[in-house]
């Protein structure tokens, strides 16, 4: 009986994956419809795409970005 409970507990523990994918904040998603300001203050998303401002980047699901346009290589 203990062995069965151990395997059940182990299965629940290993089967629960509530972690967020660390790269999920770097995958562009369809725009969420939030109202963003129109100031042009470009940011470079971690996906290599330039957004007109930080609000636009966040509206597309990009959570990691740096100030300025992305450099083209």
CHARMM-style PDB file with segment names, atoms N, HN, CA, C and O in Angstrom:
ATOM      1  N   UNK     1       0.813  -1.187   0.000  1.00  0.00      PROA
ATOM      2  CA  UNK     1       0.000   0.000   0.000  1.00  0.00      PROA
ATOM      3  C   UNK     1       0.861   1.257   0.000  1.00  0.00      PROA
ATOM      4  O   UNK     1       0.547   2.233  -0.682  1.00  0.00      PROA
ATOM      5  N   UNK     2       1.954   1.231   0.770  1.00  0.00      PROA
ATOM      6  HN  UNK     2       2.210   0.439   1.324  1.00  0.00      PROA
ATOM      7  CA  UNK     2       2.852   2.391   0.816  1.00  0.00      PROA
ATOM      8  C   UNK     2       3.489   2.650  -0.547  1.00  0.00      PROA
ATOM      9  O   UNK     2       3.655   3.794  -0.972  1.00  0.00      PROA
ATOM     10  N   UNK     3       3.837   1.568  -1.210  1.00  0.00      PROA
ATOM     11  HN  UNK     3       3.702   0.639  -0.866  1.00  0.00      PROA
ATOM     12  CA  UNK     3       4.470   1.694  -2.526  1.00  0.00      PROA
ATOM     13  C   UNK     3       3.502   2.347  -3.505  1.00  0.00      PROA
ATOM     14  O   UNK     3       3.899   3.205  -4.293  1.00  0.00      PROA
ATOM     15  N   UNK     4       2.248   1.948  -3.460  1.00  0.00      PROA
ATOM     16  HN  UNK     4       1.925   1.251  -2.820  1.00  0.00      PROA
ATOM     17  CA  UNK     4       1.230   2.531  -4.332  1.00  0.00      PROA
ATOM     18  C   UNK     4       1.065   4.015  -4.055  1.00  0.00      PROA
ATOM     19  O   UNK     4       0.982   4.816  -4.986  1.00  0.00      PROA
ATOM     20  N   UNK     5       1.015   4.390  -2.775  1.00  0.00      PROA
ATOM     21  HN  UNK     5       1.081   3.739  -2.018  1.00  0.00      PROA
ATOM     22  CA  UNK     5       0.890   5.801  -2.412  1.00  0.00      PROA
ATOM     23  C   UNK     5       2.127   6.594  -2.836  1.00  0.00      PROA
ATOM     24  O   UNK     5       2.025   7.739  -3.276  1.00  0.00      PROA
ATOM     25  N   UNK     6       3.281   5.970  -2.696  1.00  0.00      PROA
ATOM     26  HN  UNK     6       3.363   5.040  -2.339  1.00  0.00      PROA
ATOM     27  CA  UNK     6       4.516   6.625  -3.116  1.00  0.00      PROA
ATOM     28  C   UNK     6       4.504   6.899  -4.614  1.00  0.00      PROA
ATOM     29  O   UNK     6       4.840   8.001  -5.048  1.00  0.00      PROA
ATOM     30  N   UNK     7       4.117   5.897  -5.406  1.00  0.00      PROA
ATOM     31  HN  UNK     7       3.844   5.002  -5.053  1.00  0.00      PROA
ATOM     32  CA  UNK     7       4.056   6.093  -6.856  1.00  0.00      PROA
ATOM     33  C   UNK     7       2.991   7.119  -7.247  1.00  0.00      PROA
ATOM     34  O   UNK     7       3.188   7.898  -8.179  1.00  0.00      PROA
ATOM     35  N   UNK     8       1.875   7.115  -6.540  1.00  0.00      PROA
ATOM     36  HN  UNK     8       1.715   6.482  -5.783  1.00  0.00      PROA
ATOM     37  CA  UNK     8       0.824   8.088  -6.806  1.00  0.00      PROA
ATOM     38  C   UNK     8       1.318   9.501  -6.513  1.00  0.00      PROA
ATOM     39  O   UNK     8       1.117  10.409  -7.319  1.00  0.00      PROA
ATOM     40  N   UNK     9       1.956   9.687  -5.372  1.00  0.00      PROA
ATOM     41  HN  UNK     9       2.118   8.949  -4.717  1.00  0.00      PROA
ATOM     42  CA  UNK     9       2.491  10.994  -5.000  1.00  0.00      PROA
ATOM     43  C   UNK     9       3.577  11.428  -5.979  1.00  0.00      PROA
ATOM     44  O   UNK     9       3.633  12.590  -6.381  1.00  0.00      PROA
ATOM     45  N   UNK    10       4.423  10.502  -6.353  1.00  0.00      PROA
ATOM     46  HN  UNK    10       4.377   9.558  -6.027  1.00  0.00      PROA
ATOM     47  CA  UNK    10       5.494  10.799  -7.299  1.00  0.00      PROA
ATOM     48  C   UNK    10       4.919  11.186  -8.661  1.00  0.00      PROA
ATOM     49  O   UNK    10       5.412  12.111  -9.305  1.00  0.00      PROA
ATOM     50  N   UNK    11       3.882  10.481  -9.095  1.00  0.00      PROA
ATOM     51  HN  UNK    11       3.482   9.729  -8.572  1.00  0.00      PROA
ATOM     52  CA  UNK    11       3.238  10.792 -10.376  1.00  0.00      PROA
ATOM     53  C   UNK    11       2.601  12.161 -10.368  1.00  0.00      PROA
ATOM     54  O   UNK    11       2.677  12.885 -11.361  1.00  0.00      PROA
ATOM     55  N   UNK    12       1.974  12.530  -9.265  1.00  0.00      PROA
ATOM     56  HN  UNK    12       1.912  11.942  -8.458  1.00  0.00      PROA
ATOM     57  CA  UNK    12       1.360  13.858  -9.158  1.00  0.00      PROA
ATOM     58  C   UNK    12       2.451  14.924  -9.166  1.00  0.00      PROA
ATOM     59  O   UNK    12       2.338  15.937  -9.857  1.00  0.00      PROA
ATOM     60  N   UNK    13       3.500  14.686  -8.397  1.00  0.00      PROA
ATOM     61  HN  UNK    13       3.591  13.863  -7.836  1.00  0.00      PROA
ATOM     62  CA  UNK    13       4.584  15.658  -8.318  1.00  0.00      PROA
ATOM     63  C   UNK    13       5.260  15.861  -9.670  1.00  0.00      PROA
ATOM     64  O   UNK    13       5.487  16.998 -10.083  1.00  0.00      PROA
ATOM     65  N   UNK    14       5.579  14.789 -10.352  1.00  0.00      PROA
ATOM     66  HN  UNK    14       5.395  13.865 -10.017  1.00  0.00      PROA
ATOM     67  CA  UNK    14       6.271  14.898 -11.638  1.00  0.00      PROA
ATOM     68  C   UNK    14       5.338  15.327 -12.766  1.00  0.00      PROA
ATOM     69  O   UNK    14       5.789  15.892 -13.763  1.00  0.00      PROA
ATOM     70  N   UNK    15       4.059  15.067 -12.617  1.00  0.00      PROA
ATOM     71  HN  UNK    15       3.693  14.609 -11.807  1.00  0.00      PROA
ATOM     72  CA  UNK    15       3.105  15.421 -13.661  1.00  0.00      PROA
ATOM     73  C   UNK    15       2.684  16.866 -13.635  1.00  0.00      PROA
ATOM     74  O   UNK    15       2.143  17.363 -14.623  1.00  0.00      PROA
ATOM     75  N   UNK    16       2.914  17.560 -12.540  1.00  0.00      PROA
ATOM     76  HN  UNK    16       3.354  17.157 -11.738  1.00  0.00      PROA
ATOM     77  CA  UNK    16       2.513  18.968 -12.426  1.00  0.00      PROA
ATOM     78  C   UNK    16       3.637  19.841 -12.930  1.00  0.00      PROA
ATOM     79  O   UNK    16       4.698  19.934 -12.313  1.00  0.00      PROA
ATOM     80  N   UNK    17       3.398  20.464 -14.030  1.00  0.00      PROA
ATOM     81  HN  UNK    17       2.536  20.389 -14.531  1.00  0.00      PROA
ATOM     82  CA  UNK    17       4.397  21.368 -14.600  1.00  0.00      PROA
ATOM     83  C   UNK    17       3.767  22.748 -14.709  1.00  0.00      PROA
ATOM     84  O   UNK    17       3.234  23.120 -15.755  1.00  0.00      PROA
ATOM     85  N   UNK    18       3.833  23.495 -13.628  1.00  0.00      PROA
ATOM     86  HN  UNK    18       4.266  23.194 -12.779  1.00  0.00      PROA
ATOM     87  CA  UNK    18       3.229  24.824 -13.594  1.00  0.00      PROA
ATOM     88  C   UNK    18       4.229  25.917 -13.936  1.00  0.00      PROA
ATOM     89  O   UNK    18       3.933  27.101 -13.777  1.00  0.00      PROA
ATOM     90  N   UNK    19       5.387  25.538 -14.395  1.00  0.00      PROA
ATOM     91  HN  UNK    19       5.628  24.576 -14.524  1.00  0.00      PROA
ATOM     92  CA  UNK    19       6.398  26.536 -14.727  1.00  0.00      PROA
ATOM     93  C   UNK    19       6.067  27.189 -16.052  1.00  0.00      PROA
ATOM     94  O   UNK    19       5.554  26.550 -16.971  1.00  0.00      PROA
ATOM     95  N   UNK    20       6.371  28.485 -16.134  1.00  0.00      PROA
ATOM     96  HN  UNK    20       6.788  29.005 -15.387  1.00  0.00      PROA
ATOM     97  CA  UNK    20       6.195  29.228 -17.373  1.00  0.00      PROA
ATOM     98  C   UNK    20       7.454  29.059 -18.200  1.00  0.00      PROA
ATOM     99  O   UNK    20       8.566  29.150 -17.681  1.00  0.00      PROA
ATOM    100  N   UNK    21       7.277  28.817 -19.462  1.00  0.00      PROA
ATOM    101  HN  UNK    21       6.374  28.742 -19.884  1.00  0.00      PROA
ATOM    102  CA  UNK    21       8.410  28.690 -20.375  1.00  0.00      PROA
ATOM    103  C   UNK    21       9.202  29.996 -20.351  1.00  0.00      PROA
ATOM    104  O   UNK    21       8.628  31.052 -20.617  1.00  0.00      PROA
ATOM    105  N   UNK    22      10.511  29.961 -20.039  1.00  0.00      PROA
ATOM    106  HN  UNK    22      10.977  29.103 -19.823  1.00  0.00      PROA
ATOM    107  CA  UNK    22      11.282  31.197 -19.949  1.00  0.00      PROA
ATOM    108  C   UNK    22      11.332  31.975 -21.256  1.00  0.00      PROA
ATOM    109  O   UNK    22      11.530  33.190 -21.239  1.00  0.00      PROA
ATOM    110  N   UNK    23      11.156  31.302 -22.387  1.00  0.00      PROA
ATOM    111  HN  UNK    23      10.994  30.315 -22.401  1.00  0.00      PROA
ATOM    112  CA  UNK    23      11.186  32.002 -23.662  1.00  0.00      PROA
ATOM    113  C   UNK    23       9.810  32.503 -24.094  1.00  0.00      PROA
ATOM    114  O   UNK    23       9.683  33.109 -25.157  1.00  0.00      PROA
ATOM    115  N   UNK    24       8.784  32.260 -23.289  1.00  0.00      PROA
ATOM    116  HN  UNK    24       8.888  31.767 -22.426  1.00  0.00      PROA
ATOM    117  CA  UNK    24       7.433  32.647 -23.703  1.00  0.00      PROA
ATOM    118  C   UNK    24       7.281  34.156 -23.809  1.00  0.00      PROA
ATOM    119  O   UNK    24       6.417  34.627 -24.548  1.00  0.00      PROA
ATOM    120  N   UNK    25       8.083  34.923 -23.101  1.00  0.00      PROA
ATOM    121  HN  UNK    25       8.785  34.541 -22.500  1.00  0.00      PROA
ATOM    122  CA  UNK    25       8.034  36.379 -23.189  1.00  0.00      PROA
ATOM    123  C   UNK    25       8.795  36.911 -24.374  1.00  0.00      PROA
ATOM    124  O   UNK    25       8.968  38.122 -24.512  1.00  0.00      PROA
ATOM    125  N   UNK    26       9.255  36.014 -25.239  1.00  0.00      PROA
ATOM    126  HN  UNK    26       9.114  35.031 -25.127  1.00  0.00      PROA
ATOM    127  CA  UNK    26      10.038  36.415 -26.402  1.00  0.00      PROA
ATOM    128  C   UNK    26       9.394  35.915 -27.693  1.00  0.00      PROA
ATOM    129  O   UNK    26      10.009  35.960 -28.758  1.00  0.00      PROA
ATOM    130  N   UNK    27       8.163  35.443 -27.595  1.00  0.00      PROA
ATOM    131  HN  UNK    27       7.663  35.407 -26.729  1.00  0.00      PROA
ATOM    132  CA  UNK    27       7.452  34.945 -28.767  1.00  0.00      PROA
ATOM    133  C   UNK    27       6.327  35.913 -29.082  1.00  0.00      PROA
ATOM    134  O   UNK    27       5.448  36.148 -28.252  1.00  0.00      PROA
ATOM    135  N   UNK    28       6.356  36.475 -30.284  1.00  0.00      PROA
ATOM    136  HN  UNK    28       7.069  36.285 -30.958  1.00  0.00      PROA
ATOM    137  CA  UNK    28       5.332  37.446 -30.658  1.00  0.00      PROA
ATOM    138  C   UNK    28       3.980  36.758 -30.784  1.00  0.00      PROA
ATOM    139  O   UNK    28       3.848  35.699 -31.399  1.00  0.00      PROA
ATOM    140  N   UNK    29       2.990  37.390 -30.187  1.00  0.00      PROA
ATOM    141  HN  UNK    29       3.097  38.250 -29.689  1.00  0.00      PROA
ATOM    142  CA  UNK    29       1.616  36.903 -30.217  1.00  0.00      PROA
ATOM    143  C   UNK    29       0.754  37.940 -30.945  1.00  0.00      PROA
ATOM    144  O   UNK    29       1.194  39.071 -31.150  1.00  0.00      PROA
ATOM    145  N   UNK    30      -0.451  37.571 -31.329  1.00  0.00      PROA
ATOM    146  HN  UNK    30      -0.808  36.652 -31.162  1.00  0.00      PROA
ATOM    147  CA  UNK    30      -1.337  38.583 -31.914  1.00  0.00      PROA
ATOM    148  C   UNK    30      -1.542  39.719 -30.918  1.00  0.00      PROA
ATOM    149  O   UNK    30      -1.623  39.489 -29.711  1.00  0.00      PROA
ATOM    150  N   UNK    31      -1.624  40.926 -31.420  1.00  0.00      PROA
ATOM    151  HN  UNK    31      -1.558  41.113 -32.400  1.00  0.00      PROA
ATOM    152  CA  UNK    31      -1.773  42.105 -30.562  1.00  0.00      PROA
ATOM    153  C   UNK    31      -2.990  41.942 -29.670  1.00  0.00      PROA
ATOM    154  O   UNK    31      -4.035  41.471 -30.119  1.00  0.00      PROA
ATOM    155  N   UNK    32      -2.857  42.330 -28.404  1.00  0.00      PROA
ATOM    156  HN  UNK    32      -2.008  42.712 -28.040  1.00  0.00      PROA
ATOM    157  CA  UNK    32      -3.914  42.091 -27.421  1.00  0.00      PROA
ATOM    158  C   UNK    32      -5.026  43.127 -27.404  1.00  0.00      PROA
ATOM    159  O   UNK    32      -5.967  42.969 -26.627  1.00  0.00      PROA
ATOM    160  N   UNK    33      -4.974  44.152 -28.196  1.00  0.00      PROA
ATOM    161  HN  UNK    33      -4.209  44.281 -28.827  1.00  0.00      PROA
ATOM    162  CA  UNK    33      -6.052  45.130 -28.283  1.00  0.00      PROA
ATOM    163  C   UNK    33      -5.972  46.241 -27.257  1.00  0.00      PROA
ATOM    164  O   UNK    33      -6.857  47.095 -27.212  1.00  0.00      PROA
ATOM    165  N   UNK    34      -4.943  46.255 -26.433  1.00  0.00      PROA
ATOM    166  HN  UNK    34      -4.224  45.561 -26.469  1.00  0.00      PROA
ATOM    167  CA  UNK    34      -4.824  47.334 -25.460  1.00  0.00      PROA
ATOM    168  C   UNK    34      -4.498  48.633 -26.184  1.00  0.00      PROA
ATOM    169  O   UNK    34      -3.864  48.631 -27.240  1.00  0.00      PROA
ATOM    170  N   UNK    35      -4.931  49.715 -25.615  1.00  0.00      PROA
ATOM    171  HN  UNK    35      -5.446  49.717 -24.758  1.00  0.00      PROA
ATOM    172  CA  UNK    35      -4.666  51.023 -26.209  1.00  0.00      PROA
ATOM    173  C   UNK    35      -3.280  51.509 -25.839  1.00  0.00      PROA
ATOM    174  O   UNK    35      -2.995  51.749 -24.666  1.00  0.00      PROA
ATOM    175  N   UNK    36      -2.432  51.655 -26.813  1.00  0.00      PROA
ATOM    176  HN  UNK    36      -2.663  51.460 -27.766  1.00  0.00      PROA
ATOM    177  CA  UNK    36      -1.073  52.140 -26.565  1.00  0.00      PROA
ATOM    178  C   UNK    36      -0.943  53.577 -27.047  1.00  0.00      PROA
ATOM    179  O   UNK    36      -1.665  54.015 -27.943  1.00  0.00      PROA
ATOM    180  N   UNK    37      -0.033  54.285 -26.452  1.00  0.00      PROA
ATOM    181  HN  UNK    37       0.553  53.929 -25.724  1.00  0.00      PROA
ATOM    182  CA  UNK    37       0.259  55.636 -26.876  1.00  0.00      PROA
ATOM    183  C   UNK    37       0.989  55.611 -28.209  1.00  0.00      PROA
ATOM    184  O   UNK    37       1.548  54.585 -28.598  1.00  0.00      PROA
ATOM    185  N   UNK    38       0.982  56.735 -28.905  1.00  0.00      PROA
ATOM    186  HN  UNK    38       0.528  57.567 -28.588  1.00  0.00      PROA
ATOM    187  CA  UNK    38       1.532  56.765 -30.259  1.00  0.00      PROA
ATOM    188  C   UNK    38       2.921  57.381 -30.335  1.00  0.00      PROA
ATOM    189  O   UNK    38       3.437  57.581 -31.435  1.00  0.00      PROA
ATOM    190  N   UNK    39       3.539  57.686 -29.206  1.00  0.00      PROA
ATOM    191  HN  UNK    39       3.121  57.523 -28.312  1.00  0.00      PROA
ATOM    192  CA  UNK    39       4.891  58.247 -29.234  1.00  0.00      PROA
ATOM    193  C   UNK    39       5.857  57.244 -29.840  1.00  0.00      PROA
ATOM    194  O   UNK    39       5.814  56.053 -29.531  1.00  0.00      PROA
ATOM    195  N   UNK    40       6.728  57.742 -30.708  1.00  0.00      PROA
ATOM    196  HN  UNK    40       6.763  58.709 -30.959  1.00  0.00      PROA
ATOM    197  CA  UNK    40       7.734  56.862 -31.299  1.00  0.00      PROA
ATOM    198  C   UNK    40       8.965  56.883 -30.410  1.00  0.00      PROA
ATOM    199  O   UNK    40       9.727  57.850 -30.398  1.00  0.00      PROA
ATOM    200  N   UNK    41       9.140  55.830 -29.689  1.00  0.00      PROA
ATOM    201  HN  UNK    41       8.522  55.045 -29.698  1.00  0.00      PROA
ATOM    202  CA  UNK    41      10.290  55.630 -28.818  1.00  0.00      PROA
ATOM    203  C   UNK    41      10.667  54.164 -28.972  1.00  0.00      PROA
ATOM    204  O   UNK    41      10.343  53.346 -28.111  1.00  0.00      PROA
ATOM    205  N   UNK    42      11.357  53.820 -30.077  1.00  0.00      PROA
ATOM    206  HN  UNK    42      11.619  54.485 -30.777  1.00  0.00      PROA
ATOM    207  CA  UNK    42      11.554  52.421 -30.456  1.00  0.00      PROA
ATOM    208  C   UNK    42      12.269  51.573 -29.409  1.00  0.00      PROA
ATOM    209  O   UNK    42      13.146  52.035 -28.679  1.00  0.00      PROA
ATOM    210  N   UNK    43      11.854  50.322 -29.374  1.00  0.00      PROA
ATOM    211  HN  UNK    43      11.142  49.947 -29.967  1.00  0.00      PROA
ATOM    212  CA  UNK    43      12.514  49.317 -28.546  1.00  0.00      PROA
ATOM    213  C   UNK    43      12.783  48.094 -29.416  1.00  0.00      PROA
ATOM    214  O   UNK    43      12.046  47.806 -30.359  1.00  0.00      PROA
ATOM    215  N   UNK    44      13.840  47.394 -29.082  1.00  0.00      PROA
ATOM    216  HN  UNK    44      14.439  47.629 -28.316  1.00  0.00      PROA
ATOM    217  CA  UNK    44      14.204  46.177 -29.802  1.00  0.00      PROA
ATOM    218  C   UNK    44      13.795  44.987 -28.951  1.00  0.00      PROA
ATOM    219  O   UNK    44      14.328  44.771 -27.863  1.00  0.00      PROA
ATOM    220  N   UNK    45      12.845  44.222 -29.460  1.00  0.00      PROA
ATOM    221  HN  UNK    45      12.412  44.397 -30.345  1.00  0.00      PROA
ATOM    222  CA  UNK    45      12.383  43.039 -28.747  1.00  0.00      PROA
ATOM    223  C   UNK    45      13.416  41.935 -28.778  1.00  0.00      PROA
ATOM    224  O   UNK    45      14.273  41.895 -29.662  1.00  0.00      PROA
ATOM    225  N   UNK    46      13.332  41.042 -27.813  1.00  0.00      PROA
ATOM    226  HN  UNK    46      12.637  41.075 -27.096  1.00  0.00      PROA
ATOM    227  CA  UNK    46      14.267  39.916 -27.747  1.00  0.00      PROA
ATOM    228  C   UNK    46      14.119  38.989 -28.951  1.00  0.00      PROA
ATOM    229  O   UNK    46      14.950  38.107 -29.168  1.00  0.00      PROA
ATOM    230  N   UNK    47      13.053  39.191 -29.734  1.00  0.00      PROA
ATOM    231  HN  UNK    47      12.378  39.907 -29.558  1.00  0.00      PROA
ATOM    232  CA  UNK    47      12.849  38.409 -30.958  1.00  0.00      PROA
ATOM    233  C   UNK    47      13.512  39.060 -32.172  1.00  0.00      PROA
ATOM    234  O   UNK    47      13.397  38.554 -33.288  1.00  0.00      PROA
ATOM    235  N   UNK    48      14.211  40.189 -31.957  1.00  0.00      PROA
ATOM    236  HN  UNK    48      14.305  40.601 -31.050  1.00  0.00      PROA
ATOM    237  CA  UNK    48      14.923  40.855 -33.049  1.00  0.00      PROA
ATOM    238  C   UNK    48      14.060  41.803 -33.869  1.00  0.00      PROA
ATOM    239  O   UNK    48      14.494  42.272 -34.921  1.00  0.00      PROA
ATOM    240  N   UNK    49      12.851  42.095 -33.410  1.00  0.00      PROA
ATOM    241  HN  UNK    49      12.499  41.715 -32.554  1.00  0.00      PROA
ATOM    242  CA  UNK    49      11.944  42.983 -34.135  1.00  0.00      PROA
ATOM    243  C   UNK    49      11.838  44.316 -33.402  1.00  0.00      PROA
ATOM    244  O   UNK    49      11.762  44.357 -32.174  1.00  0.00      PROA
ATOM    245  N   UNK    50      11.832  45.409 -34.170  1.00  0.00      PROA
ATOM    246  HN  UNK    50      11.893  45.376 -35.167  1.00  0.00      PROA
ATOM    247  CA  UNK    50      11.679  46.732 -33.591  1.00  0.00      PROA
ATOM    248  C   UNK    50      10.204  47.061 -33.439  1.00  0.00      PROA
ATOM    249  O   UNK    50       9.417  46.875 -34.367  1.00  0.00      PROA
ATOM    250  N   UNK    51       9.835  47.552 -32.258  1.00  0.00      PROA
ATOM    251  HN  UNK    51      10.474  47.704 -31.504  1.00  0.00      PROA
ATOM    252  CA  UNK    51       8.479  48.009 -31.962  1.00  0.00      PROA
ATOM    253  C   UNK    51       8.523  49.510 -31.739  1.00  0.00      PROA
ATOM    254  O   UNK    51       9.542  50.042 -31.298  1.00  0.00      PROA
ATOM    255  N   UNK    52       7.434  50.195 -32.039  1.00  0.00      PROA
ATOM    256  HN  UNK    52       6.607  49.763 -32.397  1.00  0.00      PROA
ATOM    257  CA  UNK    52       7.432  51.654 -31.966  1.00  0.00      PROA
ATOM    258  C   UNK    52       7.603  52.174 -30.542  1.00  0.00      PROA
ATOM    259  O   UNK    52       8.083  53.292 -30.356  1.00  0.00      PROA
ATOM    260  N   UNK    53       7.228  51.405 -29.553  1.00  0.00      PROA
ATOM    261  HN  UNK    53       6.838  50.497 -29.704  1.00  0.00      PROA
ATOM    262  CA  UNK    53       7.452  51.775 -28.153  1.00  0.00      PROA
ATOM    263  C   UNK    53       7.258  50.539 -27.275  1.00  0.00      PROA
ATOM    264  O   UNK    53       6.863  49.474 -27.749  1.00  0.00      PROA
ATOM    265  N   UNK    54       7.542  50.707 -25.997  1.00  0.00      PROA
ATOM    266  HN  UNK    54       7.862  51.573 -25.611  1.00  0.00      PROA
ATOM    267  CA  UNK    54       7.461  49.559 -25.090  1.00  0.00      PROA
ATOM    268  C   UNK    54       6.044  49.023 -24.946  1.00  0.00      PROA
ATOM    269  O   UNK    54       5.857  47.821 -24.756  1.00  0.00      PROA
ATOM    270  N   UNK    55       5.052  49.889 -25.034  1.00  0.00      PROA
ATOM    271  HN  UNK    55       5.204  50.865 -25.188  1.00  0.00      PROA
ATOM    272  CA  UNK    55       3.664  49.443 -24.926  1.00  0.00      PROA
ATOM    273  C   UNK    55       3.300  48.512 -26.084  1.00  0.00      PROA
ATOM    274  O   UNK    55       2.629  47.500 -25.882  1.00  0.00      PROA
ATOM    275  N   UNK    56       3.736  48.849 -27.275  1.00  0.00      PROA
ATOM    276  HN  UNK    56       4.281  49.671 -27.439  1.00  0.00      PROA
ATOM    277  CA  UNK    56       3.462  47.999 -28.446  1.00  0.00      PROA
ATOM    278  C   UNK    56       4.147  46.646 -28.307  1.00  0.00      PROA
ATOM    279  O   UNK    56       3.577  45.618 -28.673  1.00  0.00      PROA
ATOM    280  N   UNK    57       5.371  46.643 -27.780  1.00  0.00      PROA
ATOM    281  HN  UNK    57       5.835  47.478 -27.483  1.00  0.00      PROA
ATOM    282  CA  UNK    57       6.080  45.378 -27.570  1.00  0.00      PROA
ATOM    283  C   UNK    57       5.298  44.500 -26.591  1.00  0.00      PROA
ATOM    284  O   UNK    57       5.095  43.312 -26.844  1.00  0.00      PROA
ATOM    285  N   UNK    58       4.864  45.085 -25.477  1.00  0.00      PROA
ATOM    286  HN  UNK    58       5.029  46.050 -25.272  1.00  0.00      PROA
ATOM    287  CA  UNK    58       4.101  44.330 -24.477  1.00  0.00      PROA
ATOM    288  C   UNK    58       2.767  43.864 -25.046  1.00  0.00      PROA
ATOM    289  O   UNK    58       2.317  42.760 -24.740  1.00  0.00      PROA
ATOM    290  N   UNK    59       2.127  44.691 -25.872  1.00  0.00      PROA
ATOM    291  HN  UNK    59       2.492  45.589 -26.121  1.00  0.00      PROA
ATOM    292  CA  UNK    59       0.838  44.324 -26.468  1.00  0.00      PROA
ATOM    293  C   UNK    59       0.974  43.106 -27.375  1.00  0.00      PROA
ATOM    294  O   UNK    59      -0.001  42.398 -27.626  1.00  0.00      PROA
ATOM    295  N   UNK    60       2.193  42.864 -27.866  1.00  0.00      PROA
ATOM    296  HN  UNK    60       2.986  43.439 -27.662  1.00  0.00      PROA
ATOM    297  CA  UNK    60       2.461  41.692 -28.715  1.00  0.00      PROA
ATOM    298  C   UNK    60       3.043  40.533 -27.917  1.00  0.00      PROA
ATOM    299  O   UNK    60       3.429  39.516 -28.495  1.00  0.00      PROA
ATOM    300  N   UNK    61       3.111  40.675 -26.590  1.00  0.00      PROA
ATOM    301  HN  UNK    61       2.797  41.501 -26.121  1.00  0.00      PROA
ATOM    302  CA  UNK    61       3.604  39.589 -25.746  1.00  0.00      PROA
ATOM    303  C   UNK    61       5.106  39.573 -25.552  1.00  0.00      PROA
ATOM    304  O   UNK    61       5.645  38.630 -24.973  1.00  0.00      PROA
ATOM    305  N   UNK    62       5.791  40.602 -26.027  1.00  0.00      PROA
ATOM    306  HN  UNK    62       5.353  41.369 -26.498  1.00  0.00      PROA
ATOM    307  CA  UNK    62       7.247  40.678 -25.868  1.00  0.00      PROA
ATOM    308  C   UNK    62       7.547  41.350 -24.535  1.00  0.00      PROA
ATOM    309  O   UNK    62       7.255  42.532 -24.351  1.00  0.00      PROA
ATOM    310  N   UNK    63       8.126  40.602 -23.611  1.00  0.00      PROA
ATOM    311  HN  UNK    63       8.363  39.642 -23.760  1.00  0.00      PROA
ATOM    312  CA  UNK    63       8.370  41.108 -22.270  1.00  0.00      PROA
ATOM    313  C   UNK    63       9.810  41.547 -22.049  1.00  0.00      PROA
ATOM    314  O   UNK    63      10.104  42.239 -21.075  1.00  0.00      PROA
ATOM    315  N   UNK    64      10.700  41.155 -22.933  1.00  0.00      PROA
ATOM    316  HN  UNK    64      10.461  40.592 -23.724  1.00  0.00      PROA
ATOM    317  CA  UNK    64      12.111  41.523 -22.817  1.00  0.00      PROA
ATOM    318  C   UNK    64      12.501  42.321 -24.046  1.00  0.00      PROA
ATOM    319  O   UNK    64      12.356  41.853 -25.175  1.00  0.00      PROA
ATOM    320  N   UNK    65      12.993  43.522 -23.821  1.00  0.00      PROA
ATOM    321  HN  UNK    65      13.111  43.903 -22.904  1.00  0.00      PROA
ATOM    322  CA  UNK    65      13.368  44.404 -24.926  1.00  0.00      PROA
ATOM    323  C   UNK    65      14.393  45.402 -24.424  1.00  0.00      PROA
ATOM    324  O   UNK    65      14.588  45.553 -23.218  1.00  0.00      PROA
ATOM    325  N   UNK    66      15.045  46.081 -25.355  1.00  0.00      PROA
ATOM    326  HN  UNK    66      14.886  45.958 -26.335  1.00  0.00      PROA
ATOM    327  CA  UNK    66      16.007  47.106 -24.997  1.00  0.00      PROA
ATOM    328  C   UNK    66      15.686  48.383 -25.769  1.00  0.00      PROA
ATOM    329  O   UNK    66      15.040  48.341 -26.816  1.00  0.00      PROA
ATOM    330  N   UNK    67      16.135  49.496 -25.252  1.00  0.00      PROA
ATOM    331  HN  UNK    67      16.659  49.530 -24.402  1.00  0.00      PROA
ATOM    332  CA  UNK    67      15.851  50.789 -25.865  1.00  0.00      PROA
ATOM    333  C   UNK    67      16.534  50.892 -27.235  1.00  0.00      PROA
ATOM    334  O   UNK    67      17.656  50.420 -27.415  1.00  0.00      PROA
ATOM    335  N   UNK    68      15.850  51.506 -28.182  1.00  0.00      PROA
ATOM    336  HN  UNK    68      14.938  51.890 -28.035  1.00  0.00      PROA
ATOM    337  CA  UNK    68      16.407  51.709 -29.511  1.00  0.00      PROA
ATOM    338  C   UNK    68      15.977  50.657 -30.503  1.00  0.00      PROA
ATOM    339  O   UNK    68      15.478  49.590 -30.146  1.00  0.00      PROA
ATOM    340  N   UNK    69      16.190  50.995 -31.766  1.00  0.00      PROA
ATOM    341  HN  UNK    69      16.596  51.862 -32.055  1.00  0.00      PROA
ATOM    342  CA  UNK    69      15.848  50.070 -32.847  1.00  0.00      PROA
ATOM    343  C   UNK    69      16.799  48.888 -32.858  1.00  0.00      PROA
ATOM    344  O   UNK    69      17.939  48.984 -32.403  1.00  0.00      PROA
ATOM    345  N   UNK    70      16.321  47.788 -33.377  1.00  0.00      PROA
ATOM    346  HN  UNK    70      15.395  47.711 -33.747  1.00  0.00      PROA
ATOM    347  CA  UNK    70      17.170  46.604 -33.531  1.00  0.00      PROA
ATOM    348  C   UNK    70      18.207  46.870 -34.626  1.00  0.00      PROA
ATOM    349  O   UNK    70      17.907  47.497 -35.642  1.00  0.00      PROA
ATOM    350  N   UNK    71      19.401  46.395 -34.405  1.00  0.00      PROA
ATOM    351  HN  UNK    71      19.645  45.886 -33.580  1.00  0.00      PROA
ATOM    352  CA  UNK    71      20.454  46.537 -35.418  1.00  0.00      PROA
ATOM    353  C   UNK    71      20.307  45.470 -36.458  1.00  0.00      PROA
ATOM    354  O   UNK    71      20.084  44.302 -36.142  1.00  0.00      PROA
ATOM    355  N   UNK    72      20.430  45.864 -37.687  1.00  0.00      PROA
ATOM    356  HN  UNK    72      20.612  46.813 -37.944  1.00  0.00      PROA
ATOM    357  CA  UNK    72      20.335  44.895 -38.798  1.00  0.00      PROA
ATOM    358  C   UNK    72      21.720  44.369 -39.102  1.00  0.00      PROA
ATOM    359  O   UNK    72      22.693  45.120 -39.171  1.00  0.00      PROA
ATOM    360  N   UNK    73      21.786  43.081 -39.279  1.00  0.00      PROA
ATOM    361  HN  UNK    73      20.996  42.471 -39.223  1.00  0.00      PROA
ATOM    362  CA  UNK    73      23.097  42.453 -39.565  1.00  0.00      PROA
ATOM    363  C   UNK    73      23.093  41.852 -40.939  1.00  0.00      PROA
ATOM    364  OT1 UNK    73      24.096  41.280 -41.366  1.00  0.00      PROA
TER     365      UNK     73
END
